[in-house]
Amino acid sequence: MSETISGWQLGEWLEKAKADCLALGISIHEVDWFLQELSHLDRLALRLQTFKQQPSVSLQVPWSEFTQLWQRRLTERIPVQYLVGVAHWRHFTLKVSPAVLIPRPETELIIDLAKSAVENPDSEGIWVDLGTGSGAIALGLADCFPHATIHAVDTSLDALAIAQYNAQTTGFADRIQFHHGSWWQPLEGLQGQLTGMVSNPPYIPSGLIPTLQPEVAQHEPTLALDGGDDGLDCIRYLVETAPRYLRSGGVWIVEMMAGQGEAVAELLQAQGGYSGIKIMSDLAGFDRFVMAYLK
Ligand SMILES: C[S@@+](CC[C@H](N)C(=O)[O-])C[C@H]1O[C@@H](n2cnc3c(N)ncnc32)[C@H](O)[C@@H]1O
């Protein structure tokens, strides 16, 4: 059911919503995202505020629901992406729910790193995305390696359902095989065959989680965040186990928390099976990814 509202009234709401954001330390851009997702207004109309002169603006939901949803953003600190049910990541529009981590802008770079790690992105090969969540990384890999087979694994069935939905809506359903299980467990048959393993595993130290902003600590799945006492439980496991699955020269890439780079590089070094270990930064300059090759 959709509804219309006068441009003037919507403009009044917009000003108030931005003031509320400023008071609560929420980015005012979120108001525009929210409005864009729940109306037919585009970015330009929002930037120039031309809609204010329109006698009516159509909304995707009734006005009462629209204002209630925004109220939940402010009072319950629910991330705007969960409220509107979508997140934008690379050039994809992805369905999200509280069953999946909201894919982050900094993670977008992991796809470019994977691409830069191989000589010929057009060659065939097998890539895995371990802990796929919304499916974002698997989709990015399928997009940038057009002849590769992609496997995506998650231990959460609810997350996998969302990832599969996203693969369908983006046209990659026939390129990605989804598996339910823990890390490599559903991929036993691929030992020694992988061109690359890409993962954004849970890496937040357990004790830090309650200190994160409420949007994350109270609403994103703990299963997607909690990396154990030092945050490195999953990464340590992936360092130890990946050599059984990668082919010689295969690439290992993980995202981690800023500040974990040296520790992850040391784990890879100590394992002994990797070469070309590199710590890489995100666009904000924080160490965010580690890449290595199986000898
Ligand atoms: C940080 S989220 C990353 C989600 C997505 N790849 C992204 O970058 O937005 C980590 C994901 O790992 C999954 N996960 C946690 N433990 C796992 C395990 N033992 N095996 C497979 N996946 C696991 C979680 O369910 C979650 O979807």
PDBQT file of the ligand as one rigid body, heavy atoms in Angstrom, charges set to zero:
ROOT
HETATM    1  C1  LIG A 301      31.469 -10.334   9.790  1.00  0.00    +0.000 C 
HETATM    2  S1  LIG A 301      30.156 -11.300   9.102  1.00  0.00    +0.000 S 
HETATM    3  C2  LIG A 301      30.530 -11.119   7.367  1.00  0.00    +0.000 C 
HETATM    4  C3  LIG A 301      29.337 -11.175   6.471  1.00  0.00    +0.000 C 
HETATM    5  C4  LIG A 301      29.630 -10.819   5.010  1.00  0.00    +0.000 C 
HETATM    6  N1  LIG A 301      30.628 -11.692   4.448  1.00  0.00    +0.000 N 
HETATM    7  C5  LIG A 301      30.109  -9.379   4.886  1.00  0.00    +0.000 C 
HETATM    8  O1  LIG A 301      31.303  -9.158   4.647  1.00  0.00    +0.000 OA
HETATM    9  O2  LIG A 301      29.289  -8.470   5.043  1.00  0.00    +0.000 OA
HETATM   10  C6  LIG A 301      30.688 -12.939   9.475  1.00  0.00    +0.000 C 
HETATM   11  C7  LIG A 301      29.786 -14.055   8.991  1.00  0.00    +0.000 C 
HETATM   12  O3  LIG A 301      30.385 -15.296   9.393  1.00  0.00    +0.000 OA
HETATM   13  C8  LIG A 301      29.354 -16.191   9.745  1.00  0.00    +0.000 C 
HETATM   14  N2  LIG A 301      29.942 -17.227  10.604  1.00  0.00    +0.000 N 
HETATM   15  C9  LIG A 301      30.221 -17.170  11.935  1.00  0.00    +0.000 A 
HETATM   16  N3  LIG A 301      30.748 -18.343  12.351  1.00  0.00    +0.000 NA
HETATM   17  C10 LIG A 301      30.804 -19.147  11.262  1.00  0.00    +0.000 A 
HETATM   18  C11 LIG A 301      31.249 -20.491  11.039  1.00  0.00    +0.000 A 
HETATM   19  N4  LIG A 301      31.733 -21.230  12.040  1.00  0.00    +0.000 N 
HETATM   20  N5  LIG A 301      31.171 -20.995   9.794  1.00  0.00    +0.000 NA
HETATM   21  C12 LIG A 301      30.662 -20.251   8.769  1.00  0.00    +0.000 A 
HETATM   22  N6  LIG A 301      30.227 -18.982   8.927  1.00  0.00    +0.000 NA
HETATM   23  C13 LIG A 301      30.287 -18.433  10.146  1.00  0.00    +0.000 A 
HETATM   24  C14 LIG A 301      28.309 -15.331  10.413  1.00  0.00    +0.000 C 
HETATM   25  O4  LIG A 301      27.051 -15.959  10.413  1.00  0.00    +0.000 OA
HETATM   26  C15 LIG A 301      28.377 -14.072   9.539  1.00  0.00    +0.000 C 
HETATM   27  O5  LIG A 301      27.444 -14.155   8.490  1.00  0.00    +0.000 OA
ENDROOT
TORSDOF 0
